[in-house]
Amino acid sequence: MESDYKVFYEPVVDNDLLELFYADQKQHSFSMQIFFLNKRFAMYKEAQEHKKTLFDRSIVEDRIFARMLRDQGKLDPTLYDLYQELFDNMLEHVQPPDLMVYLRIKVDNAIERIKTRGRVYELDQPHSYWQDLHKYYADFFETYDWSPLLTIDVDNKDFLNNPDDRIQLLTMIEEHFDSKPSKSQINGYAPVFETI
């Protein structure tokens, strides 16, 4: 089942800009946001060539980071407005997903997983950074309405090391599609919000 999907992962490997960003967020926040927006938009264009795709992170989630950085005074409001304008222009060319899956996790568990990733520049971030990001994510998905949404609590899941957990996740997604027509099969749809 896993091999049926083309998976697009977050473009962070060998990204020197990410390290610069974590060292000085105010100096590098705008270029960081533009980098991710550009890379993710390119992934969406490539995804058009595949029947089934999974994205590690959606393009709409980029706004979560931009909004948090603006609110914290780390992204100039004028640059934030410019980012939003560019984002909105790009989003006009992106089809909403058939399903958005929100993998909900407690902030302390998320931090433990970040530690196992071992990226030094992430480990240097204060606990408050991750708490704030966690809150912005929760708020974002509380009002999310771009597509159907499936929320899955993953505090006790290990998708990296446990193939059974990955298979269970993909099975839940497949079952969602088996029970509901995709938006491409119907004219207009009411977003579906489920929590598992």
Secondary structure, 3 states (H helix, E strand, C coil): CHHHCEEECCCCCCCHHHHHHHHCHHHHHHHHHHHHHHHHHHHHHHHCCCCCEEECCCHHHHHHHHHHHHHCCCCCHHHHHHHHHHHHHHHCCCCCCCCEEEEECCHHHHHHHHHHHCCHHHHCCCHHHHHHHHHHHHHHHHCCCCCCEEEEECCCCCCCCCHHHHHHHHHHHHHHHHHCCCHHHCCCCCCCEEEC
